[in-house]
Amino acid sequence: MQADIRPSSDLRNHYNDISRQCKESKEPVIITVNGRGDTAIMALQTYKQMEAELELYRTLAEAEDDVRNGRVMPIDNTFASLRSMLNGEENV
């Protein structure tokens, strides 16, 4: 990920250009204040995709933790349990 770095004055004076750049490149733009990185700006679609990917990574990490700690059951048991729930059986 190669971010473009621009001064905060560009955000005020060239917002439309920065917005277009973020959408087209799908890369963030770093805004600096007094020469130091201050804020990252990205297209909303890119942000939403990043959020979805992070949620997937969290879910996968939880699943790996379950496997590591023995919180698993045979797939046949899982399907039997699901069938019971779908059929409205109470003692699952």
PyMOL Python script that loads the backbone (N, CA, C, O; Angstrom):
from pymol import cmd

cmd.read_pdbstr("""\
ATOM      1  N   MET A   1       0.851  -1.173   0.000  1.00  0.00           N
ATOM      2  CA  MET A   1       0.000   0.000   0.000  1.00  0.00           C
ATOM      3  C   MET A   1       0.897   1.236   0.000  1.00  0.00           C
ATOM      4  O   MET A   1       1.605   1.496   0.973  1.00  0.00           O
ATOM      5  N   GLN A   2       0.865   1.983  -1.076  1.00  0.00           N
ATOM      6  CA  GLN A   2       1.691   3.180  -1.205  1.00  0.00           C
ATOM      7  C   GLN A   2       0.791   4.407  -1.082  1.00  0.00           C
ATOM      8  O   GLN A   2       0.052   4.735  -2.011  1.00  0.00           O
ATOM      9  N   ALA A   3       0.853   5.071   0.041  1.00  0.00           N
ATOM     10  CA  ALA A   3       0.001   6.233   0.281  1.00  0.00           C
ATOM     11  C   ALA A   3       0.643   7.503  -0.257  1.00  0.00           C
ATOM     12  O   ALA A   3       1.861   7.672  -0.192  1.00  0.00           O
ATOM     13  N   ASP A   4      -0.174   8.381  -0.779  1.00  0.00           N
ATOM     14  CA  ASP A   4       0.264   9.707  -1.184  1.00  0.00           C
ATOM     15  C   ASP A   4       0.271  10.576   0.070  1.00  0.00           C
ATOM     16  O   ASP A   4      -0.596  10.429   0.931  1.00  0.00           O
ATOM     17  N   ILE A   5       1.233  11.469   0.176  1.00  0.00           N
ATOM     18  CA  ILE A   5       1.352  12.333   1.352  1.00  0.00           C
ATOM     19  C   ILE A   5       1.151  13.775   0.890  1.00  0.00           C
ATOM     20  O   ILE A   5       1.829  14.253  -0.019  1.00  0.00           O
ATOM     21  N   ARG A   6       0.197  14.462   1.540  1.00  0.00           N
ATOM     22  CA  ARG A   6      -0.129  15.829   1.141  1.00  0.00           C
ATOM     23  C   ARG A   6      -0.325  16.700   2.376  1.00  0.00           C
ATOM     24  O   ARG A   6      -0.743  16.212   3.427  1.00  0.00           O
ATOM     25  N   PRO A   7      -0.026  17.980   2.248  1.00  0.00           N
ATOM     26  CA  PRO A   7      -0.205  18.894   3.387  1.00  0.00           C
ATOM     27  C   PRO A   7      -1.687  19.173   3.643  1.00  0.00           C
ATOM     28  O   PRO A   7      -2.520  19.029   2.749  1.00  0.00           O
ATOM     29  N   SER A   8      -2.000  19.574   4.871  1.00  0.00           N
ATOM     30  CA  SER A   8      -3.393  19.842   5.241  1.00  0.00           C
ATOM     31  C   SER A   8      -4.010  20.934   4.376  1.00  0.00           C
ATOM     32  O   SER A   8      -5.223  20.935   4.164  1.00  0.00           O
ATOM     33  N   SER A   9      -3.215  21.845   3.883  1.00  0.00           N
ATOM     34  CA  SER A   9      -3.771  22.899   3.013  1.00  0.00           C
ATOM     35  C   SER A   9      -4.371  22.297   1.749  1.00  0.00           C
ATOM     36  O   SER A   9      -5.327  22.853   1.208  1.00  0.00           O
ATOM     37  N   ASP A  10      -3.836  21.171   1.258  1.00  0.00           N
ATOM     38  CA  ASP A  10      -4.421  20.509   0.087  1.00  0.00           C
ATOM     39  C   ASP A  10      -5.815  19.983   0.398  1.00  0.00           C
ATOM     40  O   ASP A  10      -6.680  19.958  -0.478  1.00  0.00           O
ATOM     41  N   LEU A  11      -6.034  19.569   1.623  1.00  0.00           N
ATOM     42  CA  LEU A  11      -7.362  19.078   1.997  1.00  0.00           C
ATOM     43  C   LEU A  11      -8.383  20.205   1.880  1.00  0.00           C
ATOM     44  O   LEU A  11      -9.498  19.999   1.400  1.00  0.00           O
ATOM     45  N   ARG A  12      -7.999  21.377   2.317  1.00  0.00           N
ATOM     46  CA  ARG A  12      -8.895  22.543   2.201  1.00  0.00           C
ATOM     47  C   ARG A  12      -9.049  22.998   0.756  1.00  0.00           C
ATOM     48  O   ARG A  12     -10.158  23.261   0.291  1.00  0.00           O
ATOM     49  N   ASN A  13      -7.929  23.088   0.057  1.00  0.00           N
ATOM     50  CA  ASN A  13      -7.927  23.703  -1.272  1.00  0.00           C
ATOM     51  C   ASN A  13      -8.190  22.737  -2.425  1.00  0.00           C
ATOM     52  O   ASN A  13      -8.567  23.170  -3.514  1.00  0.00           O
ATOM     53  N   HIS A  14      -7.999  21.442  -2.205  1.00  0.00           N
ATOM     54  CA  HIS A  14      -8.129  20.469  -3.298  1.00  0.00           C
ATOM     55  C   HIS A  14      -8.891  19.212  -2.865  1.00  0.00           C
ATOM     56  O   HIS A  14      -8.543  18.097  -3.253  1.00  0.00           O
ATOM     57  N   TYR A  15      -9.929  19.411  -2.058  1.00  0.00           N
ATOM     58  CA  TYR A  15     -10.674  18.260  -1.547  1.00  0.00           C
ATOM     59  C   TYR A  15     -11.180  17.362  -2.670  1.00  0.00           C
ATOM     60  O   TYR A  15     -11.022  16.143  -2.604  1.00  0.00           O
ATOM     61  N   ASN A  16     -11.788  17.950  -3.703  1.00  0.00           N
ATOM     62  CA  ASN A  16     -12.355  17.138  -4.783  1.00  0.00           C
ATOM     63  C   ASN A  16     -11.292  16.277  -5.449  1.00  0.00           C
ATOM     64  O   ASN A  16     -11.556  15.122  -5.785  1.00  0.00           O
ATOM     65  N   ASP A  17     -10.086  16.824  -5.648  1.00  0.00           N
ATOM     66  CA  ASP A  17      -8.989  16.051  -6.249  1.00  0.00           C
ATOM     67  C   ASP A  17      -8.582  14.889  -5.342  1.00  0.00           C
ATOM     68  O   ASP A  17      -8.356  13.775  -5.814  1.00  0.00           O
ATOM     69  N   ILE A  18      -8.492  15.154  -4.046  1.00  0.00           N
ATOM     70  CA  ILE A  18      -8.100  14.110  -3.097  1.00  0.00           C
ATOM     71  C   ILE A  18      -9.166  13.021  -3.049  1.00  0.00           C
ATOM     72  O   ILE A  18      -8.840  11.834  -3.033  1.00  0.00           O
ATOM     73  N   SER A  19     -10.429  13.415  -3.027  1.00  0.00           N
ATOM     74  CA  SER A  19     -11.527  12.451  -3.002  1.00  0.00           C
ATOM     75  C   SER A  19     -11.489  11.571  -4.249  1.00  0.00           C
ATOM     76  O   SER A  19     -11.605  10.350  -4.154  1.00  0.00           O
ATOM     77  N   ARG A  20     -11.328  12.179  -5.396  1.00  0.00           N
ATOM     78  CA  ARG A  20     -11.255  11.430  -6.654  1.00  0.00           C
ATOM     79  C   ARG A  20     -10.063  10.483  -6.648  1.00  0.00           C
ATOM     80  O   ARG A  20     -10.178   9.331  -7.065  1.00  0.00           O
ATOM     81  N   GLN A  21      -8.935  10.962  -6.180  1.00  0.00           N
ATOM     82  CA  GLN A  21      -7.718  10.141  -6.117  1.00  0.00           C
ATOM     83  C   GLN A  21      -7.937   8.906  -5.242  1.00  0.00           C
ATOM     84  O   GLN A  21      -7.551   7.798  -5.617  1.00  0.00           O
ATOM     85  N   CYS A  22      -8.555   9.100  -4.079  1.00  0.00           N
ATOM     86  CA  CYS A  22      -8.822   7.972  -3.177  1.00  0.00           C
ATOM     87  C   CYS A  22      -9.731   6.937  -3.831  1.00  0.00           C
ATOM     88  O   CYS A  22      -9.498   5.734  -3.714  1.00  0.00           O
ATOM     89  N   LYS A  23     -10.759   7.408  -4.517  1.00  0.00           N
ATOM     90  CA  LYS A  23     -11.697   6.490  -5.171  1.00  0.00           C
ATOM     91  C   LYS A  23     -11.047   5.736  -6.323  1.00  0.00           C
ATOM     92  O   LYS A  23     -11.268   4.537  -6.494  1.00  0.00           O
ATOM     93  N   GLU A  24     -10.245   6.445  -7.110  1.00  0.00           N
ATOM     94  CA  GLU A  24      -9.637   5.818  -8.288  1.00  0.00           C
ATOM     95  C   GLU A  24      -8.494   4.875  -7.915  1.00  0.00           C
ATOM     96  O   GLU A  24      -8.384   3.781  -8.470  1.00  0.00           O
ATOM     97  N   SER A  25      -7.655   5.289  -6.989  1.00  0.00           N
ATOM     98  CA  SER A  25      -6.469   4.487  -6.655  1.00  0.00           C
ATOM     99  C   SER A  25      -6.760   3.420  -5.606  1.00  0.00           C
ATOM    100  O   SER A  25      -6.018   2.447  -5.472  1.00  0.00           O
ATOM    101  N   LYS A  26      -7.867   3.616  -4.853  1.00  0.00           N
ATOM    102  CA  LYS A  26      -8.207   2.728  -3.738  1.00  0.00           C
ATOM    103  C   LYS A  26      -7.088   2.686  -2.691  1.00  0.00           C
ATOM    104  O   LYS A  26      -6.947   1.708  -1.957  1.00  0.00           O
ATOM    105  N   GLU A  27      -6.310   3.743  -2.637  1.00  0.00           N
ATOM    106  CA  GLU A  27      -5.215   3.891  -1.677  1.00  0.00           C
ATOM    107  C   GLU A  27      -5.493   5.100  -0.790  1.00  0.00           C
ATOM    108  O   GLU A  27      -6.153   6.043  -1.227  1.00  0.00           O
ATOM    109  N   PRO A  28      -5.001   5.089   0.445  1.00  0.00           N
ATOM    110  CA  PRO A  28      -5.208   6.243   1.324  1.00  0.00           C
ATOM    111  C   PRO A  28      -4.320   7.425   0.931  1.00  0.00           C
ATOM    112  O   PRO A  28      -3.301   7.272   0.259  1.00  0.00           O
ATOM    113  N   VAL A  29      -4.736   8.577   1.366  1.00  0.00           N
ATOM    114  CA  VAL A  29      -3.932   9.797   1.257  1.00  0.00           C
ATOM    115  C   VAL A  29      -3.633  10.227   2.686  1.00  0.00           C
ATOM    116  O   VAL A  29      -4.541  10.361   3.507  1.00  0.00           O
ATOM    117  N   ILE A  30      -2.356  10.444   2.976  1.00  0.00           N
ATOM    118  CA  ILE A  30      -1.940  10.886   4.308  1.00  0.00           C
ATOM    119  C   ILE A  30      -1.880  12.409   4.304  1.00  0.00           C
ATOM    120  O   ILE A  30      -1.250  13.007   3.432  1.00  0.00           O
ATOM    121  N   ILE A  31      -2.525  13.025   5.267  1.00  0.00           N
ATOM    122  CA  ILE A  31      -2.517  14.475   5.411  1.00  0.00           C
ATOM    123  C   ILE A  31      -1.529  14.829   6.524  1.00  0.00           C
ATOM    124  O   ILE A  31      -1.572  14.262   7.615  1.00  0.00           O
ATOM    125  N   THR A  32      -0.654  15.764   6.228  1.00  0.00           N
ATOM    126  CA  THR A  32       0.341  16.183   7.217  1.00  0.00           C
ATOM    127  C   THR A  32      -0.024  17.539   7.802  1.00  0.00           C
ATOM    128  O   THR A  32      -0.669  18.366   7.157  1.00  0.00           O
ATOM    129  N   VAL A  33       0.408  17.742   9.038  1.00  0.00           N
ATOM    130  CA  VAL A  33       0.301  19.037   9.707  1.00  0.00           C
ATOM    131  C   VAL A  33       1.700  19.349  10.207  1.00  0.00           C
ATOM    132  O   VAL A  33       2.288  18.570  10.956  1.00  0.00           O
ATOM    133  N   ASN A  34       2.224  20.479   9.794  1.00  0.00           N
ATOM    134  CA  ASN A  34       3.588  20.880  10.142  1.00  0.00           C
ATOM    135  C   ASN A  34       4.606  19.801   9.755  1.00  0.00           C
ATOM    136  O   ASN A  34       5.566  19.545  10.484  1.00  0.00           O
ATOM    137  N   GLY A  35       4.381  19.179   8.604  1.00  0.00           N
ATOM    138  CA  GLY A  35       5.333  18.199   8.081  1.00  0.00           C
ATOM    139  C   GLY A  35       5.256  16.806   8.681  1.00  0.00           C
ATOM    140  O   GLY A  35       6.052  15.937   8.325  1.00  0.00           O
ATOM    141  N   ARG A  36       4.313  16.579   9.583  1.00  0.00           N
ATOM    142  CA  ARG A  36       4.190  15.263  10.225  1.00  0.00           C
ATOM    143  C   ARG A  36       2.837  14.636   9.890  1.00  0.00           C
ATOM    144  O   ARG A  36       1.825  15.331   9.806  1.00  0.00           O
ATOM    145  N   GLY A  37       2.833  13.323   9.703  1.00  0.00           N
ATOM    146  CA  GLY A  37       1.597  12.618   9.404  1.00  0.00           C
ATOM    147  C   GLY A  37       0.567  12.846  10.498  1.00  0.00           C
ATOM    148  O   GLY A  37       0.872  12.743  11.686  1.00  0.00           O
ATOM    149  N   ASP A  38      -0.660  13.157  10.084  1.00  0.00           N
ATOM    150  CA  ASP A  38      -1.709  13.480  11.051  1.00  0.00           C
ATOM    151  C   ASP A  38      -2.968  12.651  10.830  1.00  0.00           C
ATOM    152  O   ASP A  38      -3.565  12.168  11.791  1.00  0.00           O
ATOM    153  N   THR A  39      -3.379  12.479   9.571  1.00  0.00           N
ATOM    154  CA  THR A  39      -4.657  11.860   9.257  1.00  0.00           C
ATOM    155  C   THR A  39      -4.524  11.032   7.984  1.00  0.00           C
ATOM    156  O   THR A  39      -3.773  11.387   7.075  1.00  0.00           O
ATOM    157  N   ALA A  40      -5.260   9.927   7.930  1.00  0.00           N
ATOM    158  CA  ALA A  40      -5.329   9.131   6.708  1.00  0.00           C
ATOM    159  C   ALA A  40      -6.742   9.243   6.160  1.00  0.00           C
ATOM    160  O   ALA A  40      -7.714   9.123   6.906  1.00  0.00           O
ATOM    161  N   ILE A  41      -6.854   9.470   4.870  1.00  0.00           N
ATOM    162  CA  ILE A  41      -8.151   9.590   4.216  1.00  0.00           C
ATOM    163  C   ILE A  41      -8.240   8.496   3.153  1.00  0.00           C
ATOM    164  O   ILE A  41      -7.292   8.264   2.402  1.00  0.00           O
ATOM    165  N   MET A  42      -9.401   7.825   3.103  1.00  0.00           N
ATOM    166  CA  MET A  42      -9.604   6.812   2.074  1.00  0.00           C
ATOM    167  C   MET A  42     -11.043   6.850   1.600  1.00  0.00           C
ATOM    168  O   MET A  42     -11.918   7.403   2.266  1.00  0.00           O
ATOM    169  N   ALA A  43     -11.275   6.256   0.447  1.00  0.00           N
ATOM    170  CA  ALA A  43     -12.627   6.184  -0.103  1.00  0.00           C
ATOM    171  C   ALA A  43     -13.492   5.336   0.824  1.00  0.00           C
ATOM    172  O   ALA A  43     -13.005   4.394   1.450  1.00  0.00           O
ATOM    173  N   LEU A  44     -14.760   5.669   0.907  1.00  0.00           N
ATOM    174  CA  LEU A  44     -15.679   4.945   1.782  1.00  0.00           C
ATOM    175  C   LEU A  44     -15.751   3.470   1.398  1.00  0.00           C
ATOM    176  O   LEU A  44     -15.771   2.614   2.282  1.00  0.00           O
ATOM    177  N   GLN A  45     -15.791   3.152   0.123  1.00  0.00           N
ATOM    178  CA  GLN A  45     -15.856   1.762  -0.316  1.00  0.00           C
ATOM    179  C   GLN A  45     -14.616   0.995   0.148  1.00  0.00           C
ATOM    180  O   GLN A  45     -14.724  -0.153   0.580  1.00  0.00           O
ATOM    181  N   THR A  46     -13.453   1.613   0.063  1.00  0.00           N
ATOM    182  CA  THR A  46     -12.214   0.988   0.520  1.00  0.00           C
ATOM    183  C   THR A  46     -12.272   0.747   2.025  1.00  0.00           C
ATOM    184  O   THR A  46     -11.856  -0.307   2.505  1.00  0.00           O
ATOM    185  N   TYR A  47     -12.781   1.713   2.758  1.00  0.00           N
ATOM    186  CA  TYR A  47     -12.922   1.585   4.210  1.00  0.00           C
ATOM    187  C   TYR A  47     -13.846   0.424   4.569  1.00  0.00           C
ATOM    188  O   TYR A  47     -13.526  -0.384   5.441  1.00  0.00           O
ATOM    189  N   LYS A  48     -15.002   0.344   3.889  1.00  0.00           N
ATOM    190  CA  LYS A  48     -15.954  -0.731   4.174  1.00  0.00           C
ATOM    191  C   LYS A  48     -15.354  -2.097   3.858  1.00  0.00           C
ATOM    192  O   LYS A  48     -15.576  -3.061   4.591  1.00  0.00           O
ATOM    193  N   GLN A  49     -14.596  -2.179   2.770  1.00  0.00           N
ATOM    194  CA  GLN A  49     -13.947  -3.443   2.422  1.00  0.00           C
ATOM    195  C   GLN A  49     -12.917  -3.818   3.484  1.00  0.00           C
ATOM    196  O   GLN A  49     -12.811  -4.985   3.863  1.00  0.00           O
ATOM    197  N   MET A  50     -12.168  -2.843   3.961  1.00  0.00           N
ATOM    198  CA  MET A  50     -11.179  -3.094   4.998  1.00  0.00           C
ATOM    199  C   MET A  50     -11.859  -3.562   6.291  1.00  0.00           C
ATOM    200  O   MET A  50     -11.364  -4.475   6.951  1.00  0.00           O
ATOM    201  N   GLU A  51     -12.980  -2.947   6.653  1.00  0.00           N
ATOM    202  CA  GLU A  51     -13.730  -3.377   7.836  1.00  0.00           C
ATOM    203  C   GLU A  51     -14.194  -4.828   7.698  1.00  0.00           C
ATOM    204  O   GLU A  51     -14.084  -5.609   8.643  1.00  0.00           O
ATOM    205  N   ALA A  52     -14.711  -5.186   6.524  1.00  0.00           N
ATOM    206  CA  ALA A  52     -15.191  -6.550   6.293  1.00  0.00           C
ATOM    207  C   ALA A  52     -14.041  -7.548   6.390  1.00  0.00           C
ATOM    208  O   ALA A  52     -14.201  -8.628   6.959  1.00  0.00           O
ATOM    209  N   GLU A  53     -12.889  -7.193   5.841  1.00  0.00           N
ATOM    210  CA  GLU A  53     -11.725  -8.074   5.919  1.00  0.00           C
ATOM    211  C   GLU A  53     -11.266  -8.252   7.363  1.00  0.00           C
ATOM    212  O   GLU A  53     -10.919  -9.361   7.768  1.00  0.00           O
ATOM    213  N   LEU A  54     -11.260  -7.179   8.136  1.00  0.00           N
ATOM    214  CA  LEU A  54     -10.873  -7.274   9.544  1.00  0.00           C
ATOM    215  C   LEU A  54     -11.825  -8.165  10.326  1.00  0.00           C
ATOM    216  O   LEU A  54     -11.391  -8.945  11.173  1.00  0.00           O
ATOM    217  N   GLU A  55     -13.121  -8.055  10.047  1.00  0.00           N
ATOM    218  CA  GLU A  55     -14.104  -8.905  10.722  1.00  0.00           C
ATOM    219  C   GLU A  55     -13.870 -10.367  10.367  1.00  0.00           C
ATOM    220  O   GLU A  55     -13.978 -11.239  11.229  1.00  0.00           O
ATOM    221  N   LEU A  56     -13.553 -10.639   9.116  1.00  0.00           N
ATOM    222  CA  LEU A  56     -13.250 -12.006   8.694  1.00  0.00           C
ATOM    223  C   LEU A  56     -12.011 -12.523   9.422  1.00  0.00           C
ATOM    224  O   LEU A  56     -12.006 -13.658   9.899  1.00  0.00           O
ATOM    225  N   TYR A  57     -10.965 -11.709   9.514  1.00  0.00           N
ATOM    226  CA  TYR A  57      -9.748 -12.113  10.227  1.00  0.00           C
ATOM    227  C   TYR A  57     -10.034 -12.401  11.696  1.00  0.00           C
ATOM    228  O   TYR A  57      -9.491 -13.349  12.262  1.00  0.00           O
ATOM    229  N   ARG A  58     -10.894 -11.577  12.322  1.00  0.00           N
ATOM    230  CA  ARG A  58     -11.258 -11.814  13.728  1.00  0.00           C
ATOM    231  C   ARG A  58     -11.990 -13.148  13.875  1.00  0.00           C
ATOM    232  O   ARG A  58     -11.722 -13.915  14.800  1.00  0.00           O
ATOM    233  N   THR A  59     -12.908 -13.414  12.961  1.00  0.00           N
ATOM    234  CA  THR A  59     -13.665 -14.664  13.004  1.00  0.00           C
ATOM    235  C   THR A  59     -12.734 -15.858  12.818  1.00  0.00           C
ATOM    236  O   THR A  59     -12.861 -16.860  13.521  1.00  0.00           O
ATOM    237  N   LEU A  60     -11.807 -15.756  11.880  1.00  0.00           N
ATOM    238  CA  LEU A  60     -10.857 -16.834  11.663  1.00  0.00           C
ATOM    239  C   LEU A  60      -9.954 -17.041  12.878  1.00  0.00           C
ATOM    240  O   LEU A  60      -9.631 -18.176  13.227  1.00  0.00           O
ATOM    241  N   ALA A  61      -9.550 -15.956  13.514  1.00  0.00           N
ATOM    242  CA  ALA A  61      -8.714 -16.067  14.712  1.00  0.00           C
ATOM    243  C   ALA A  61      -9.480 -16.757  15.834  1.00  0.00           C
ATOM    244  O   ALA A  61      -8.906 -17.569  16.559  1.00  0.00           O
ATOM    245  N   GLU A  62     -10.757 -16.451  15.988  1.00  0.00           N
ATOM    246  CA  GLU A  62     -11.580 -17.121  16.998  1.00  0.00           C
ATOM    247  C   GLU A  62     -11.697 -18.613  16.690  1.00  0.00           C
ATOM    248  O   GLU A  62     -11.615 -19.445  17.593  1.00  0.00           O
ATOM    249  N   ALA A  63     -11.888 -18.946  15.416  1.00  0.00           N
ATOM    250  CA  ALA A  63     -12.002 -20.357  15.029  1.00  0.00           C
ATOM    251  C   ALA A  63     -10.690 -21.098  15.304  1.00  0.00           C
ATOM    252  O   ALA A  63     -10.702 -22.224  15.802  1.00  0.00           O
ATOM    253  N   GLU A  64      -9.569 -20.465  14.980  1.00  0.00           N
ATOM    254  CA  GLU A  64      -8.269 -21.089  15.265  1.00  0.00           C
ATOM    255  C   GLU A  64      -8.083 -21.294  16.760  1.00  0.00           C
ATOM    256  O   GLU A  64      -7.546 -22.316  17.186  1.00  0.00           O
ATOM    257  N   ASP A  65      -8.525 -20.326  17.558  1.00  0.00           N
ATOM    258  CA  ASP A  65      -8.431 -20.454  19.011  1.00  0.00           C
ATOM    259  C   ASP A  65      -9.300 -21.605  19.505  1.00  0.00           C
ATOM    260  O   ASP A  65      -8.892 -22.353  20.393  1.00  0.00           O
ATOM    261  N   ASP A  66     -10.496 -21.751  18.937  1.00  0.00           N
ATOM    262  CA  ASP A  66     -11.369 -22.869  19.304  1.00  0.00           C
ATOM    263  C   ASP A  66     -10.689 -24.204  19.010  1.00  0.00           C
ATOM    264  O   ASP A  66     -10.734 -25.118  19.833  1.00  0.00           O
ATOM    265  N   VAL A  67     -10.066 -24.318  17.849  1.00  0.00           N
ATOM    266  CA  VAL A  67      -9.384 -25.567  17.478  1.00  0.00           C
ATOM    267  C   VAL A  67      -8.217 -25.822  18.432  1.00  0.00           C
ATOM    268  O   VAL A  67      -8.052 -26.936  18.929  1.00  0.00           O
ATOM    269  N   ARG A  68      -7.414 -24.799  18.685  1.00  0.00           N
ATOM    270  CA  ARG A  68      -6.259 -24.943  19.581  1.00  0.00           C
ATOM    271  C   ARG A  68      -6.666 -25.389  20.976  1.00  0.00           C
ATOM    272  O   ARG A  68      -5.944 -26.145  21.625  1.00  0.00           O
ATOM    273  N   ASN A  69      -7.824 -24.923  21.440  1.00  0.00           N
ATOM    274  CA  ASN A  69      -8.264 -25.213  22.799  1.00  0.00           C
ATOM    275  C   ASN A  69      -9.296 -26.330  22.873  1.00  0.00           C
ATOM    276  O   ASN A  69      -9.961 -26.499  23.895  1.00  0.00           O
ATOM    277  N   GLY A  70      -9.429 -27.091  21.792  1.00  0.00           N
ATOM    278  CA  GLY A  70     -10.282 -28.269  21.805  1.00  0.00           C
ATOM    279  C   GLY A  70     -11.774 -28.007  21.836  1.00  0.00           C
ATOM    280  O   GLY A  70     -12.552 -28.898  22.177  1.00  0.00           O
ATOM    281  N   ARG A  71     -12.182 -26.807  21.488  1.00  0.00           N
ATOM    282  CA  ARG A  71     -13.617 -26.495  21.471  1.00  0.00           C
ATOM    283  C   ARG A  71     -14.187 -26.810  20.084  1.00  0.00           C
ATOM    284  O   ARG A  71     -14.656 -25.928  19.364  1.00  0.00           O
ATOM    285  N   VAL A  72     -14.129 -28.101  19.738  1.00  0.00           N
ATOM    286  CA  VAL A  72     -14.625 -28.558  18.443  1.00  0.00           C
ATOM    287  C   VAL A  72     -15.442 -29.828  18.651  1.00  0.00           C
ATOM    288  O   VAL A  72     -15.346 -30.474  19.695  1.00  0.00           O
ATOM    289  N   MET A  73     -16.239 -30.179  17.659  1.00  0.00           N
ATOM    290  CA  MET A  73     -16.995 -31.432  17.713  1.00  0.00           C
ATOM    291  C   MET A  73     -17.039 -32.008  16.300  1.00  0.00           C
ATOM    292  O   MET A  73     -16.876 -31.273  15.327  1.00  0.00           O
ATOM    293  N   PRO A  74     -17.254 -33.299  16.184  1.00  0.00           N
ATOM    294  CA  PRO A  74     -17.337 -33.911  14.861  1.00  0.00           C
ATOM    295  C   PRO A  74     -18.449 -33.269  14.031  1.00  0.00           C
ATOM    296  O   PRO A  74     -19.481 -32.870  14.569  1.00  0.00           O
ATOM    297  N   ILE A  75     -18.235 -33.173  12.739  1.00  0.00           N
ATOM    298  CA  ILE A  75     -19.197 -32.520  11.849  1.00  0.00           C
ATOM    299  C   ILE A  75     -20.549 -33.213  11.883  1.00  0.00           C
ATOM    300  O   ILE A  75     -21.580 -32.553  11.755  1.00  0.00           O
ATOM    301  N   ASP A  76     -20.567 -34.540  12.054  1.00  0.00           N
ATOM    302  CA  ASP A  76     -21.846 -35.271  12.128  1.00  0.00           C
ATOM    303  C   ASP A  76     -22.679 -34.777  13.311  1.00  0.00           C
ATOM    304  O   ASP A  76     -23.895 -34.621  13.198  1.00  0.00           O
ATOM    305  N   ASN A  77     -22.019 -34.533  14.444  1.00  0.00           N
ATOM    306  CA  ASN A  77     -22.739 -34.004  15.613  1.00  0.00           C
ATOM    307  C   ASN A  77     -23.305 -32.618  15.316  1.00  0.00           C
ATOM    308  O   ASN A  77     -24.423 -32.292  15.714  1.00  0.00           O
ATOM    309  N   THR A  78     -22.526 -31.821  14.621  1.00  0.00           N
ATOM    310  CA  THR A  78     -22.966 -30.464  14.297  1.00  0.00           C
ATOM    311  C   THR A  78     -24.189 -30.505  13.397  1.00  0.00           C
ATOM    312  O   THR A  78     -25.160 -29.788  13.639  1.00  0.00           O
ATOM    313  N   PHE A  79     -24.154 -31.341  12.355  1.00  0.00           N
ATOM    314  CA  PHE A  79     -25.297 -31.434  11.452  1.00  0.00           C
ATOM    315  C   PHE A  79     -26.519 -31.995  12.162  1.00  0.00           C
ATOM    316  O   PHE A  79     -27.636 -31.537  11.923  1.00  0.00           O
ATOM    317  N   ALA A  80     -26.326 -32.972  13.024  1.00  0.00           N
ATOM    318  CA  ALA A  80     -27.448 -33.531  13.781  1.00  0.00           C
ATOM    319  C   ALA A  80     -28.070 -32.456  14.670  1.00  0.00           C
ATOM    320  O   ALA A  80     -29.292 -32.370  14.790  1.00  0.00           O
ATOM    321  N   SER A  81     -27.237 -31.653  15.280  1.00  0.00           N
ATOM    322  CA  SER A  81     -27.714 -30.571  16.136  1.00  0.00           C
ATOM    323  C   SER A  81     -28.500 -29.541  15.313  1.00  0.00           C
ATOM    324  O   SER A  81     -29.557 -29.076  15.741  1.00  0.00           O
ATOM    325  N   LEU A  82     -27.991 -29.196  14.158  1.00  0.00           N
ATOM    326  CA  LEU A  82     -28.690 -28.238  13.290  1.00  0.00           C
ATOM    327  C   LEU A  82     -30.029 -28.794  12.818  1.00  0.00           C
ATOM    328  O   LEU A  82     -31.030 -28.078  12.795  1.00  0.00           O
ATOM    329  N   ARG A  83     -30.046 -30.081  12.438  1.00  0.00           N
ATOM    330  CA  ARG A  83     -31.299 -30.705  12.004  1.00  0.00           C
ATOM    331  C   ARG A  83     -32.331 -30.656  13.134  1.00  0.00           C
ATOM    332  O   ARG A  83     -33.501 -30.357  12.897  1.00  0.00           O
ATOM    333  N   SER A  84     -31.896 -30.949  14.356  1.00  0.00           N
ATOM    334  CA  SER A  84     -32.802 -30.924  15.501  1.00  0.00           C
ATOM    335  C   SER A  84     -33.381 -29.531  15.710  1.00  0.00           C
ATOM    336  O   SER A  84     -34.574 -29.378  15.973  1.00  0.00           O
ATOM    337  N   MET A  85     -32.529 -28.518  15.591  1.00  0.00           N
ATOM    338  CA  MET A  85     -33.008 -27.140  15.764  1.00  0.00           C
ATOM    339  C   MET A  85     -34.009 -26.783  14.668  1.00  0.00           C
ATOM    340  O   MET A  85     -35.040 -26.172  14.949  1.00  0.00           O
ATOM    341  N   LEU A  86     -33.716 -27.159  13.425  1.00  0.00           N
ATOM    342  CA  LEU A  86     -34.608 -26.858  12.319  1.00  0.00           C
ATOM    343  C   LEU A  86     -35.940 -27.594  12.435  1.00  0.00           C
ATOM    344  O   LEU A  86     -36.972 -27.093  11.988  1.00  0.00           O
ATOM    345  N   ASN A  87     -35.915 -28.774  13.032  1.00  0.00           N
ATOM    346  CA  ASN A  87     -37.139 -29.552  13.211  1.00  0.00           C
ATOM    347  C   ASN A  87     -37.905 -29.151  14.469  1.00  0.00           C
ATOM    348  O   ASN A  87     -38.975 -29.692  14.749  1.00  0.00           O
ATOM    349  N   GLY A  88     -37.363 -28.216  15.213  1.00  0.00           N
ATOM    350  CA  GLY A  88     -38.050 -27.707  16.394  1.00  0.00           C
ATOM    351  C   GLY A  88     -37.921 -28.583  17.618  1.00  0.00           C
ATOM    352  O   GLY A  88     -38.710 -28.458  18.555  1.00  0.00           O
ATOM    353  N   GLU A  89     -36.946 -29.463  17.628  1.00  0.00           N
ATOM    354  CA  GLU A  89     -36.741 -30.307  18.800  1.00  0.00           C
ATOM    355  C   GLU A  89     -36.046 -29.492  19.881  1.00  0.00           C
ATOM    356  O   GLU A  89     -35.151 -28.700  19.585  1.00  0.00           O
ATOM    357  N   GLU A  90     -36.452 -29.682  21.130  1.00  0.00           N
ATOM    358  CA  GLU A  90     -35.960 -28.853  22.228  1.00  0.00           C
ATOM    359  C   GLU A  90     -34.640 -29.333  22.801  1.00  0.00           C
ATOM    360  O   GLU A  90     -33.776 -28.498  23.069  1.00  0.00           O
ATOM    361  N   ASN A  91     -34.434 -30.612  23.001  1.00  0.00           N
ATOM    362  CA  ASN A  91     -33.236 -31.135  23.661  1.00  0.00           C
ATOM    363  C   ASN A  91     -32.124 -31.327  22.648  1.00  0.00           C
ATOM    364  O   ASN A  91     -31.909 -32.427  22.140  1.00  0.00           O
ATOM    365  N   VAL A  92     -31.430 -30.251  22.364  1.00  0.00           N
ATOM    366  CA  VAL A  92     -30.354 -30.283  21.372  1.00  0.00           C
ATOM    367  C   VAL A  92     -29.029 -30.312  22.066  1.00  0.00           C
ATOM    368  O   VAL A  92     -27.989 -30.341  21.409  1.00  0.00           O
TER     369      VAL A  92
END
""", "prot")
cmd.dss("prot")
cmd.show_as("cartoon", "prot")
cmd.util.cbc("prot")
cmd.orient("prot")
